[in-house]
Amino acid sequence: QQEEAKGLDERTRNMMKASVRPPWKGVPPGTALCMSIGDAVPESSGGSNPFKKEATLPRITMNIKKAASDPTICGLYLKITPLSCGYGKLQELRRAIEEFRLCGKFTVAYFELGGLKEYL
């Protein structure tokens, strides 16, 4: 029983090591974060499927902030499709992108068809 407890402790230790490891350890240096933004950019997922990860405003801004502090991420590439969200959400997205740029990392935005909202 003592050997089993020792093995369990070792397994637990290995699990703890894996959970404490920084997320950027598996990402090669010089990687750009690629994101697609479009449509209404909802505030919350609101769907019935909790496992489906939708691109919500808090998730987008959080990922941009994480990428800004991640030493392996060197830039941000945004593919923007026509937006149907309000100017308040656009301002939040713009603020997150500006904070990302202040970290000295590049940003590239691409869109084929755009109006005033897409330019902001």
Phi, psi and omega in degrees: 000326180294322178295319178297319179295322178297316179297321179294319178298319180294317177299316179297318178299317179296322178294320179294320178299318181292325182282338181271341182299132179300144184295337183277000179296331181267358182258127180291148179298148180085016180275142175256139176280123180252126181226148175246125182236135178186179180061225188272344185048079185294156177287324179217163184293318174058000180279166180277345180264108182288347183268349178276121182264104178271158178277090179265162181301312178298323180291320180295310182294324178295318180293324177294319178294320177296318180294328179295325181268353181278119183292342181273344179272125182254347182193180183228127177244120181246127171256116186251124173259165183310132184261144176232030180259171181280170182288336176295316178294321178298321179296321178296316178297316180298318179297318179296321179292319178297319178296323177297316180296325180297341177280359179087017181254152183277158174226140176228129177241135182233131171209144181273322183228121184215151175244202181298319182296320182291328178288330181293000000 
